[in-house]
Amino acid sequence: MSRRVIKRYPNRRLYDPYDSRYITLKDVHRLVIKGVEVVCRDAHSNTDITRSVLLQVLLDIEQRGKGHLNTQKLHRLIRARGT
């Protein structure tokens, strides 16, 4: 499995240094589907923000009506996480 580091800049744009271009959440989704391990970092602080970006990808999928997380699953997920 290959690994790709994506940088997020303060303007919330995602940059892929491997391809030397800005990418969208859909592009991140495509990379993950292809089996690429995506690691996202804040461009200035170098903080790992992978979880946040991947959650944004899931939210984007759900908002387009192509997801599998119905309200019951979301409730269970929140309850399972507890406090």
C-alpha positions as CSV (number, residue, x, y, z in Angstrom):
1,M,0.0,0.0,0.0
2,S,1.4,3.4,-1.0
3,R,1.3,6.4,1.3
4,R,0.6,10.0,0.4
5,V,1.1,13.1,2.5
6,I,-1.4,15.8,1.9
7,K,-0.9,19.3,3.2
8,R,-3.7,21.7,4.2
9,Y,-3.1,25.4,4.1
10,P,-4.9,28.1,6.1
11,N,-7.2,28.8,3.2
12,R,-8.5,25.2,3.8
13,R,-7.1,24.0,0.5
14,L,-5.5,20.6,0.3
15,Y,-2.3,20.3,-1.6
16,D,-0.7,17.1,-2.9
17,P,3.0,17.5,-3.2
18,Y,3.3,14.2,-5.0
19,D,1.3,15.5,-8.0
20,S,2.2,19.2,-7.3
21,R,-1.4,20.3,-7.4
22,Y,-4.3,21.3,-5.2
23,I,-6.9,18.6,-4.6
24,T,-10.5,18.3,-3.4
25,L,-12.2,16.0,-0.9
26,K,-13.3,13.9,-3.9
27,D,-9.7,13.4,-4.9
28,V,-8.9,12.3,-1.3
29,H,-11.8,9.9,-1.6
30,R,-10.5,8.5,-4.8
31,L,-7.0,8.0,-3.4
32,V,-8.4,6.1,-0.4
33,I,-10.5,3.9,-2.7
34,K,-7.4,3.1,-4.7
35,G,-5.7,1.8,-1.5
36,V,-3.5,4.8,-0.9
37,E,-2.9,5.5,2.8
38,V,-3.5,9.2,3.1
39,V,-1.8,11.3,5.8
40,C,-2.9,14.9,6.1
41,R,-0.8,17.5,7.8
42,D,-1.3,21.2,8.6
43,A,1.1,23.0,6.3
44,H,2.3,25.4,9.0
45,S,2.3,23.5,12.3
46,N,2.8,20.0,10.7
47,T,0.0,18.7,13.0
48,D,-1.6,15.5,11.9
49,I,-5.1,16.3,10.8
50,T,-5.8,13.1,8.9
51,R,-8.9,12.1,11.0
52,S,-10.5,15.5,10.5
53,V,-10.0,15.4,6.7
54,L,-11.2,11.8,6.5
55,L,-14.3,12.8,8.4
56,Q,-14.8,15.6,6.0
57,V,-14.6,13.1,3.2
58,L,-17.3,11.0,4.8
59,L,-19.5,14.0,5.4
60,D,-19.1,15.0,1.8
61,I,-20.1,11.5,0.6
62,E,-23.1,11.6,3.0
63,Q,-24.3,15.0,1.9
64,R,-24.2,13.9,-1.8
65,G,-26.6,11.1,-0.8
66,K,-24.1,8.3,-1.6
67,G,-23.3,7.3,1.9
68,H,-24.4,4.4,4.1
69,L,-24.7,6.2,7.5
70,N,-28.3,6.5,8.3
71,T,-29.4,8.4,11.4
72,Q,-29.7,5.1,13.4
73,K,-26.1,4.2,12.6
74,L,-24.9,7.7,13.5
75,H,-26.8,7.5,16.9
76,R,-25.1,4.2,17.6
77,L,-21.7,5.5,16.7
78,I,-22.1,8.5,19.0
79,R,-23.4,6.3,21.8
80,A,-20.5,3.9,21.3
81,R,-18.0,6.7,21.7
82,G,-19.5,7.7,25.0
83,T,-18.2,10.9,26.6
